C-alpha cells in the first residue's frame, strides 16, 4: 500500500470516528431522546458488547435479556430508581452492588462534584491537595476507635490490596487468615483472600501465605492461629467482612467478631474489616464494626464511599499501623486515588448520611422490609429457604439456583432489579438506596409475592 493511500484511508477512518463521537456526545447532551434514537442506542450497545466489550455479558445478564437482545439498556437514574433507554422505570434493589446508599445522583453529591469540576478536576500529584486532607480528617472523626490515617483508592479491591500491604509492613509477617465464602476483590492480593474457586483457579498460584477457615467457626479460627504460631508462620492479619455480602448476606454468629478480635490481640495480629459493602450506613450503623462493638486495626471502604457518583475508596488505619508508611509515603501510591472529584463526592456523601440520618433510616426501613419479605414468602417454603439480613442488606436464599433466576427474571420484567451474589448463586440480594420510600418497599414486596405465586418450584 502506498503512503498516500494509507494516509487517505486513515483520514477517512478518523472522519468516521469523529462523526460517531459527535453523534454519541449529542445524545448524551439531550435530556430526552426519541424512539428512533433509543433503538439506535440499544443496537449499538448490544453490538458493542458482542464485538468489542465481552460477548459473555450477553449470556451472563440473561435475566435482563429478551429474545437475544437486551430488554433494558440503562440511560438515566434518580432517587431509588433508574430508567432504561425506552423510558421504563425500575426500582433498583441491586444498587450497583451497594453503591447507591445516598440514592442515584444525590443532588448534594452531584453539586459538590460539579462545583469542584468547575475549579479543578485532577491534582498535579506534587503539591498538597486540600480535599484529601479534609476528607482524611472527617474519616478519623467518624470511624470507630482510634482509626486515624487514611489512604485513598479507586475501588474495593484496591482498598484491600492497600490493607494487606500495610499489614505486611507493620509486622513483616506474611500469613493471613480469611474465611470461606469471603469476597475481597479480584486483583491478585485481594483474590488470595477471596474464597470462590472459580475466580481463583485460573490464576493460581496466588499470593502465598493465605489460609481459609469457615466463616463463623471460632474454634477453627483459634486452632489455625495455634498451628501457625507452632510452625513459625505467625499471622499478620485476619481479613473479614463483618457481614458477608457476596457470600450470600451471611451474618456472623453472636460474639464471633469480638472473639476474633481477642485472638488477634492474643497473637499480636491485626484485624482488617472489609467494609466495602457494609460501610457507609448500609447495615443500620455508619460502619458494621459499630453494630458488633469491635474496632479493627484497618478498615476498607469503597462502593458507596463515592456517593454513587464517583469511583472512590479508602483504607483507614491506626497510627501504630500506618506509621510504617511515614518514612516513605511512596511505598504505596495510586495516580487517581484521592483525586479532588472523588474527595468532593465522598465528603458530600458523608454529609448526607449524617444530616439525613440515613444509617438510622436503613435500620428502620430494613427491619420493615425484612419482615414484609418473610410474610410474602409464607406458603412458599418449597421455594424459599431463608430470608435474612441487617439494615438494608438483605438476602433471599432459594433451594435451587434456577428458582433464584426465575424470581430475578420475573421481578425484572415487572420493574424491580435484583441479582444473585457472586459466591452464593442461590441467594439474591436486596440492597436498595437507603432513601427508598415505604411505598417502593411495598411495591418490591408485592412484586416478589406475585412472582413466587407464578413460578414452579
C-alpha positions as CSV (number, residue, x, y, z in Angstrom):
1,X,0.0,0.0,0.0
2,X,1.3,3.4,-0.9
3,X,1.9,6.1,1.7
4,X,-0.7,8.4,0.1
5,X,-3.3,5.7,0.0
6,X,-2.6,4.8,3.7
7,X,-3.0,8.5,4.7
8,X,-6.2,8.7,2.7
9,X,-7.6,5.6,4.5
10,X,-6.5,6.9,7.9
11,X,-8.1,10.3,7.2
12,X,-11.4,8.6,6.2
13,X,-11.3,6.4,9.4
14,X,-10.7,9.4,11.6
15,X,-13.6,11.2,9.9
16,X,-15.9,8.3,10.6
17,X,-14.7,8.0,14.2
18,X,-15.3,11.8,14.7
19,X,-18.8,11.6,13.3
20,X,-19.6,8.7,15.6
21,X,-18.2,10.5,18.6
22,X,-20.2,13.6,17.8
23,X,-23.4,11.6,17.5
24,X,-22.7,9.9,20.9
25,X,-22.0,13.3,22.6
26,X,-25.1,14.8,21.1
27,X,-27.2,12.0,22.6
28,X,-25.5,12.5,26.0
29,X,-26.4,16.2,25.8
30,X,-30.1,15.5,25.3
31,X,-32.5,15.5,28.2
32,X,-35.0,13.4,26.2
33,X,-34.4,11.0,23.3
34,X,-36.9,9.8,20.7
35,X,-37.9,6.2,19.8
36,X,-35.5,6.0,16.8
37,X,-32.6,7.3,18.9
38,X,-33.5,4.7,21.6
39,X,-33.5,1.9,19.1
40,X,-30.1,3.1,17.7
41,X,-28.6,3.2,21.3
42,X,-29.9,-0.3,22.0
43,X,-28.5,-1.8,18.8
44,X,-25.1,-0.1,19.3
45,X,-24.9,-1.2,22.9
46,X,-25.7,-4.9,22.2
47,X,-23.4,-5.0,19.1
48,X,-20.7,-3.2,21.0
49,X,-20.8,-5.7,23.9
50,X,-20.8,-8.6,21.4
51,X,-17.9,-7.3,19.3
52,X,-15.8,-5.1,21.5
53,X,-16.5,-5.5,25.2
54,X,-17.2,-9.1,26.0
55,X,-20.0,-11.3,24.4
56,X,-20.2,-13.3,27.6
57,X,-22.1,-10.4,29.3
58,X,-25.0,-11.0,26.8
59,X,-25.4,-14.5,28.2
60,X,-24.5,-13.8,31.8
61,X,-27.0,-10.9,32.1
62,X,-29.8,-13.2,30.8
63,X,-32.2,-12.0,33.5
64,X,-32.4,-8.7,31.6
65,X,-32.3,-10.2,28.1
66,X,-35.3,-10.8,25.9
67,X,-35.2,-12.5,22.5
68,X,-31.4,-12.3,22.3
69,X,-31.5,-8.5,22.7
70,X,-31.3,-6.5,25.9
71,X,-34.8,-5.7,27.2
72,X,-33.1,-2.8,29.1
73,X,-30.2,-0.6,28.3
74,X,-29.6,1.9,31.2
75,X,-29.9,5.5,30.3
76,X,-30.9,7.7,33.3
77,X,-31.4,7.5,37.1
78,X,-32.7,9.4,40.1
79,X,-33.5,8.6,43.7
80,X,-34.2,4.9,44.2
81,X,-34.8,4.2,40.6
82,X,-33.3,4.2,37.1
83,X,-34.8,4.2,33.6
84,X,-33.9,2.2,30.5
85,X,-33.4,3.8,27.1
86,X,-37.1,3.3,26.3
87,X,-38.2,5.1,29.4
88,X,-39.3,2.1,31.5
89,X,-38.6,2.8,35.2
90,X,-37.2,0.2,37.6
91,X,-36.8,0.2,41.4
92,X,-33.2,-0.5,41.9
93,X,-32.7,-3.2,44.6
94,X,-29.3,-4.2,43.4
95,X,-28.0,-0.7,43.8
96,X,-24.8,-1.2,41.7
97,X,-23.9,-4.0,44.3
98,X,-24.4,-1.5,47.1
99,X,-23.0,1.8,45.8
100,X,-26.2,4.0,45.9
101,X,-26.6,4.4,49.6
102,X,-27.5,8.1,49.3
103,X,-29.6,7.4,46.2
104,X,-29.0,7.8,42.5
105,X,-27.5,11.1,41.6
106,X,-28.0,12.6,45.0
107,X,-28.2,16.4,44.3
108,X,-25.8,17.3,47.1
109,X,-23.1,14.9,45.9
110,X,-23.6,15.9,42.2
111,X,-23.3,19.6,43.2
112,X,-20.1,19.0,45.2
113,X,-18.5,17.2,42.2
114,X,-19.7,19.7,39.6
115,X,-18.6,22.6,41.8
116,X,-15.1,21.0,42.1
117,X,-15.0,20.3,38.4
118,X,-15.5,23.9,37.6
119,X,-12.3,24.7,39.5
120,X,-10.1,21.7,39.1
121,X,-10.7,18.1,38.1
122,X,-7.5,16.3,39.0
123,X,-4.5,17.4,41.0
124,X,-0.9,17.9,40.0
125,X,0.4,14.9,42.1
126,X,3.1,17.1,43.6
127,X,1.5,19.9,45.6
128,X,-0.6,19.2,48.7
129,X,-4.3,18.8,47.7
130,X,-6.7,20.2,50.3
131,X,-9.7,17.9,49.9
132,X,-7.7,14.8,50.6
133,X,-6.6,16.3,53.9
134,X,-10.1,17.4,54.8
135,X,-11.6,14.0,53.9
136,X,-9.0,12.2,55.9
137,X,-9.8,14.3,59.0
138,X,-13.5,13.6,58.6
139,X,-12.8,9.8,58.4
140,X,-10.7,10.0,61.5
141,X,-13.7,11.6,63.3
142,X,-16.4,9.2,62.1
143,X,-14.6,5.8,62.1
144,X,-14.6,3.7,65.3
145,X,-11.9,3.7,67.9
146,X,-8.5,5.2,67.2
147,X,-8.5,4.7,63.4
148,X,-6.7,7.9,62.3
149,X,-4.8,7.8,59.0
150,X,-6.3,7.3,55.5
151,X,-5.1,6.2,52.2
152,X,-7.5,6.8,49.2
153,X,-8.2,4.4,46.4
154,X,-10.5,4.0,43.4
155,X,-12.2,0.7,44.3
156,X,-12.8,-2.0,46.9
157,X,-10.1,-4.4,45.6
158,X,-7.6,-1.6,45.7
159,X,-8.6,-0.9,49.3
160,X,-8.0,-4.5,50.3
161,X,-4.6,-4.5,48.5
162,X,-3.5,-1.5,50.4
163,X,-4.6,-3.0,53.7
164,X,-2.7,-6.2,53.0
165,X,0.5,-4.2,52.2
166,X,0.0,-2.2,55.4
167,X,-0.3,-5.3,57.5
168,X,2.8,-6.8,55.9
169,X,4.9,-3.7,56.5
170,X,3.6,-3.4,60.1
171,X,5.0,-6.7,61.3
172,X,6.9,-8.3,58.4
173,X,4.7,-11.4,58.9
174,X,3.3,-13.0,55.7
175,X,0.4,-15.2,56.9
176,X,-3.2,-14.1,56.5
177,X,-6.4,-15.8,57.6
178,X,-9.5,-15.3,55.6
179,X,-12.8,-17.2,55.5
180,X,-14.9,-19.4,53.3
181,X,-17.5,-17.6,51.2
182,X,-15.4,-14.5,51.5
183,X,-15.2,-12.0,48.7
184,X,-12.5,-9.3,48.8
185,X,-11.9,-8.4,45.2
186,X,-10.2,-9.9,42.1
187,X,-6.8,-8.3,41.9
188,X,-4.1,-10.9,42.9
189,X,-3.7,-9.9,46.5
190,X,-7.4,-9.5,47.3
191,X,-8.2,-12.6,45.2
192,X,-5.9,-14.5,47.5
193,X,-8.3,-13.7,50.3
194,X,-11.4,-14.4,48.2
195,X,-12.9,-17.9,48.6
196,X,-14.6,-18.9,45.4
197,X,-12.6,-21.5,43.5
198,X,-14.0,-20.4,40.1
199,X,-12.4,-17.0,40.4
200,X,-9.1,-18.3,41.9
201,X,-8.2,-21.4,39.9
202,X,-7.2,-19.8,36.6
203,X,-4.7,-17.5,38.4
204,X,-3.1,-20.0,40.8
205,X,-0.6,-19.8,42.4
206,X,-1.8,-16.6,44.1
207,X,-0.1,-14.6,46.9
208,X,1.4,-17.2,49.3
209,X,0.5,-17.3,53.0
210,X,-3.3,-17.2,52.9
211,X,-5.4,-19.7,54.8
212,X,-9.1,-20.0,54.8
213,X,-11.3,-21.2,57.7
214,X,-15.1,-21.5,57.8
215,X,-16.8,-18.1,58.5
216,X,-18.3,-18.1,62.0
217,X,-16.3,-21.0,63.3
218,X,-14.3,-19.5,66.1
219,X,-12.8,-22.9,67.2
220,X,-11.3,-23.4,63.7
221,X,-10.0,-19.8,63.8
222,X,-8.4,-20.4,67.1
223,X,-6.8,-23.7,66.0
224,X,-5.4,-22.1,62.9
225,X,-3.8,-19.4,65.0
226,X,-2.3,-22.1,67.2
227,X,-0.9,-24.1,64.3
228,X,0.5,-21.0,62.6
229,X,2.3,-20.0,65.7
230,X,3.6,-23.5,66.3
231,X,5.2,-23.8,62.9
232,X,6.7,-20.3,62.9
233,X,4.2,-18.7,60.5
234,X,2.7,-16.1,62.8
235,X,-0.4,-14.5,61.5
236,X,0.0,-10.9,60.1
237,X,-3.8,-10.3,60.0
238,X,-7.2,-11.7,59.8
239,X,-9.2,-10.3,56.9
240,X,-13.0,-10.4,57.4
241,X,-16.3,-8.9,56.1
242,X,-18.3,-8.2,59.3
243,X,-21.3,-9.4,57.3
244,X,-20.5,-11.4,54.2
245,X,-22.1,-9.8,51.1
246,X,-21.2,-11.8,48.0
247,X,-21.2,-14.9,50.1
248,X,-25.0,-14.6,50.4
249,X,-25.6,-12.0,53.1
250,X,-24.2,-14.1,55.9
251,X,-24.4,-12.6,59.4
252,X,-21.8,-13.6,62.0
253,X,-22.7,-15.7,65.0
254,X,-23.2,-13.8,68.3
255,X,-19.8,-12.6,69.7
256,X,-17.9,-14.1,66.8
257,X,-16.2,-10.9,65.8
258,X,-15.4,-10.0,69.4
259,X,-13.7,-13.4,69.8
260,X,-11.7,-12.9,66.6
261,X,-10.6,-9.5,67.9
262,X,-9.4,-11.2,71.1
263,X,-7.5,-13.8,69.2
264,X,-5.8,-11.1,67.1
265,X,-4.8,-9.3,70.3
266,X,-3.5,-12.5,71.9
267,X,-1.3,-13.4,69.0
268,X,-0.2,-9.8,68.1
269,X,-2.1,-9.9,64.7
270,X,-4.0,-7.2,63.0
271,X,-7.8,-7.3,62.3
272,X,-8.8,-6.0,58.9
273,X,-12.5,-5.3,58.3
274,X,-13.5,-5.3,54.7
275,X,-16.5,-2.9,54.9
276,X,-16.6,-2.2,51.2
277,X,-20.2,-3.4,51.1
278,X,-21.2,-3.0,54.7
279,X,-19.9,0.5,55.3
280,X,-21.5,4.0,54.8
281,X,-24.7,3.2,56.6
282,X,-25.8,0.1,54.8
283,X,-26.3,-2.1,57.9
284,X,-28.0,0.5,60.2
285,X,-24.8,2.0,61.5
286,X,-22.2,4.1,59.6
287,X,-19.9,1.0,59.8
288,X,-20.9,-2.6,60.7
289,X,-18.0,-2.6,63.2
290,X,-20.2,-0.4,65.4
291,X,-23.0,-3.0,65.2
292,X,-20.8,-5.6,66.8
293,X,-18.8,-3.2,69.0
294,X,-15.5,-4.3,67.6
295,X,-12.7,-1.9,66.5
296,X,-10.5,-3.2,63.7
297,X,-6.9,-2.1,63.1
298,X,-7.7,-1.4,59.5
299,X,-11.0,-0.7,57.7
300,X,-11.5,-0.9,54.0
301,X,-14.1,1.3,52.3
302,X,-15.4,1.7,48.7
303,X,-18.6,1.2,46.7
304,X,-21.0,3.8,48.4
305,X,-18.0,5.9,49.6
306,X,-18.2,7.9,46.4
307,X,-21.9,8.5,46.8
308,X,-22.8,6.6,43.6
309,X,-21.3,9.5,41.6
310,X,-17.5,8.9,41.7
311,X,-15.4,5.8,42.0
312,X,-13.8,6.2,45.4
313,X,-12.4,4.1,48.2
314,X,-10.3,4.4,51.4
315,X,-8.2,2.5,53.9
316,X,-8.2,3.9,57.4
317,X,-5.8,2.5,60.0
318,X,-4.5,3.3,63.4
319,X,-1.4,5.5,63.7
320,X,0.5,2.5,65.1
321,X,-0.2,0.5,61.9
322,X,0.0,3.3,59.4
323,X,3.3,4.7,60.6
324,X,5.3,2.1,58.6
325,X,4.5,4.3,55.6
326,X,5.6,7.6,57.3
327,X,9.3,7.3,56.3
328,X,8.4,6.8,52.7
329,X,4.9,7.7,51.7
330,X,5.6,6.4,48.2
331,X,5.8,2.8,49.3
332,X,2.2,2.5,48.0
333,X,0.6,5.0,45.7
334,X,-2.1,5.5,43.1
335,X,-2.5,8.1,40.4
336,X,-6.2,8.7,40.7
337,X,-6.9,7.7,44.3
338,X,-7.9,10.7,46.4
339,X,-8.4,12.9,43.4
340,X,-10.4,16.2,44.0
341,X,-13.6,15.0,42.4
342,X,-13.7,11.7,44.3
343,X,-12.9,13.5,47.6
344,X,-15.6,16.1,46.9
345,X,-18.1,13.2,46.3
346,X,-17.0,11.4,49.5
347,X,-17.2,14.5,51.7
348,X,-20.7,15.3,50.4
349,X,-21.8,11.7,50.8
350,X,-20.8,11.6,54.5
351,X,-22.6,14.9,55.0
352,X,-25.8,13.5,53.5
353,X,-25.5,10.3,55.6
354,X,-25.2,12.2,58.8
355,X,-27.6,15.1,58.1
356,X,-30.4,12.9,56.8
357,X,-29.7,10.1,59.4
358,X,-29.6,7.5,56.7
359,X,-27.9,4.8,58.7
360,X,-30.7,5.1,61.3
361,X,-33.2,5.0,58.4
362,X,-31.6,1.9,57.0
363,X,-32.1,0.1,60.3
364,X,-35.8,1.2,60.5
365,X,-36.7,0.6,56.8
366,X,-34.6,-2.5,56.7
367,X,-36.4,-4.1,59.6
368,X,-39.8,-3.4,58.0
369,X,-38.6,-4.7,54.6
370,X,-37.2,-7.9,56.1
371,X,-40.4,-8.6,58.0
372,X,-42.6,-8.0,54.9
373,X,-40.5,-10.2,52.7
374,X,-40.8,-13.0,55.2
375,X,-44.6,-12.6,55.3
376,X,-44.7,-12.7,51.5
377,X,-42.7,-15.9,51.4
378,X,-45.1,-17.7,53.7
379,X,-46.6,-20.7,51.9
380,X,-43.6,-20.9,49.6
381,X,-41.2,-22.7,51.8
382,X,-40.7,-25.2,48.9
383,X,-39.0,-22.4,47.0
384,X,-37.6,-20.0,49.7
385,X,-35.1,-21.5,52.1
386,X,-34.3,-18.4,54.2
387,X,-34.6,-14.6,54.2
388,X,-32.0,-12.8,56.3
389,X,-30.3,-9.5,56.6
390,X,-29.3,-6.5,58.6
391,X,-30.4,-3.0,57.8
392,X,-30.9,-2.6,54.0
393,X,-28.6,-5.5,53.3
394,X,-30.9,-8.4,52.7
395,X,-30.5,-11.8,51.2
396,X,-33.2,-14.2,49.9
397,X,-31.9,-17.7,49.6
398,X,-33.7,-20.3,47.5
399,X,-33.5,-24.1,47.5
400,X,-32.1,-24.1,43.9
401,X,-30.2,-21.7,41.6
402,X,-33.0,-22.0,39.0
403,X,-35.6,-20.6,41.3
404,X,-33.4,-17.6,42.2
405,X,-33.0,-17.0,38.4
406,X,-36.7,-17.2,37.8
407,X,-37.5,-14.9,40.6
408,X,-34.9,-12.4,39.4
409,X,-36.2,-12.5,35.9
410,X,-39.8,-12.2,37.0
411,X,-39.1,-9.2,39.2
412,X,-37.1,-7.5,36.5
413,X,-39.9,-8.0,34.0
414,X,-42.2,-6.2,36.5
415,X,-39.8,-3.3,37.1
416,X,-37.7,-4.4,40.0
417,X,-34.0,-5.1,39.7
418,X,-32.4,-7.7,41.9
419,X,-29.5,-10.0,41.3
420,X,-27.7,-13.0,42.7
421,X,-24.5,-12.8,44.7
422,X,-21.1,-13.8,43.3
423,X,-20.2,-16.5,45.7
424,X,-23.6,-18.0,46.6
425,X,-25.7,-18.1,43.4
426,X,-28.8,-19.4,45.2
427,X,-29.2,-16.1,47.0
428,X,-30.4,-12.8,45.5
429,X,-29.6,-9.6,47.3
430,X,-31.8,-6.6,48.2
431,X,-29.6,-3.6,48.5
432,X,-31.6,-0.5,47.6
433,X,-30.8,3.1,48.2
434,X,-31.1,4.0,51.9
435,X,-33.5,6.6,50.7
436,X,-36.0,4.1,49.3
437,X,-39.6,5.0,50.3
438,X,-42.0,2.7,52.1
439,X,-44.3,2.8,49.1
440,X,-41.4,1.5,47.0
441,X,-40.6,-1.2,49.5
442,X,-44.3,-2.3,49.4
443,X,-44.1,-2.5,45.6
444,X,-41.0,-4.6,45.8
445,X,-42.6,-7.0,48.3
446,X,-45.9,-7.3,46.3
447,X,-43.8,-8.0,43.2
448,X,-41.8,-10.7,45.0
449,X,-45.0,-12.3,46.2
450,X,-46.6,-12.2,42.8
451,X,-43.6,-13.8,41.2
452,X,-43.4,-16.5,43.8
453,X,-47.0,-17.5,43.1
454,X,-46.4,-17.8,39.4
455,X,-43.2,-19.8,39.2
456,X,-43.0,-23.5,39.7
457,X,-40.6,-25.0,42.3
